[in-house]
Amino acid sequence: MTEQDDKRIRELVAARATAMTERDAEALAGQSAPDVRAFTLAPPLVHHGEDVEARKAWFAGFDGPIEYEVRDLEVTVGGDVAFSHALNRLSTTPKGMPQPFELWFRSTLGFRKQDGEWRITHVHDSTPFYMDATMSAALDLKP
């Protein structure tokens, strides 16, 4: 791993957070490889490629600001592949809801260096769930 690769990947993760708060679907798409596979919090189970219009529609489902925070970021680089993992916070107000929600979730990103540039090739976001009678998402967890 070079310091330059580590720095560049951290910059990509920071730019991703900024694009989320700015609702910039094009910037998010520009970070990804065309064949990115994404396992996000929103359906379906897997997204094939970056769909800018679907991302814009997702952003449009919220009123007011979108807050997005990345915490405890770890980066591992080996040659032309890398991954990162972090705890992320999303807070916003869904349209028609009286107040915002806050959600901490786990995020792992896979990267490949293509033509000298790091691109996101894999996204996996997840929320733990309570393995009790409710089987509900553990939306109340905080680091």
N, C-alpha and C positions, 0 to 999 in steps of 0.2 A: 504494500500500500504506500502510495506517495501522499505527502501532506497535501499536494495540489488536488489529487483525486478526492480525498476526504473533504477538503474545503469545498470543492465543486458540488459534491453530493449534498452537503449541508446547505449550500446556497439554493440548490434545487428544492429541498424540503422547505426552506424558508419562503421561497418564491411560491411554492404550492399553497402554503398557509395564507400568503398575501392574496393570491388569486381567489381563494375561497372567500376571504372577507370582502374582496372587491367584486365578487360574482363574475369573474373573468373566465368564462368557459374556454375561450380560445387559448389563453395562457396555460390553462391546465392541459389542454390537448397538445399544445406545443412541447410539453415536457415528456410526452409518452411516445414510445415506439408505435408504429401503426398496428402491430400485432399484440399490443398490451392486453393482458388478461386481468380483470379487476373483480375482486370479490369484496363488494362494498356493503355498507349497511342497508342500502336501498335495493329492492328487487330489480332484476331477477337474481338468481343464484350466482351467475357469472355474466360479466359484460365482456364482449369481444370487441376490442378496439375502443377508441375514444369517440363517443357520440356527442358532438358539441350541442346539437339541438336538444337532446335529452337532458344534458347538463343545464342548459339555459332554462328548460321547463322546470327542472328540480329547483333551481335558484328562485324561479318565479313563484314557487309554492310557499315562500316565506315573506313576511312583512318585516320592515325595519332592518337593522344591521344583522350581519352574520359575524359572530365572533368565532375565531378558530385559533387554537393554541397547540403548539407541539412542545412536549415536555420529555425530558430524560432520553433525548435522541442518542442512539448508538449507531455507528456506521462501521461496516466491515468491508474492506476492498481486497480483492484478489485478482490481479490481472485486469481483464476486461469485464469482470462481473463484480457486483457488489450488492449488499443489502443493508437496509436500515430498519430499526424498530424503535417505536416511541409510544408514549401515551399521549393521546390527542383529546382536546376538548372542543366540542361544538356547542354553541348556544345561539339560539335564534327563536323567532316566533312564527309558527306555522300560520298561514292565512286562516282567518276565522277563529283563531284561538285567542283567549284573553291575555295570556302571558307567555313569556318565553320558556323554553326548556333548556336544560343543560345536560350534556351527556359526555362522559369520559369513555373513550374506547381505545382498543389496542390497534396499532397500525404497523404493518410490515410492508416495506417497498423493496422490490427487486429492480436492479439496474443492469444495463449492458452498455458498454462503450461501443458506439457505432459511428464510424467515420470520424473518430476523435472526440465525439460528444457523448456524454452520459445521457441515457434515455431510460425512463421508467418502463419496465417490461412486465411487472407484476405488482398488483396492489392487493393487500389482504387486510381488511378492517374487520374487527369483531368486538362484540359486546358479550361479556360473560352472562350467564343466566343462572337463576336459583334452581337448584336441582331438588326442589321440594314439591309439594302438591300444586304450587302455582305455575311452575315452569316458566316464570316470567323473566324478562330481561332485567339484569341488575343495573338499572339506570341510576341508582343512588350512590354508586361507588365513586370515590375520589382518591387520588393518590396521596 
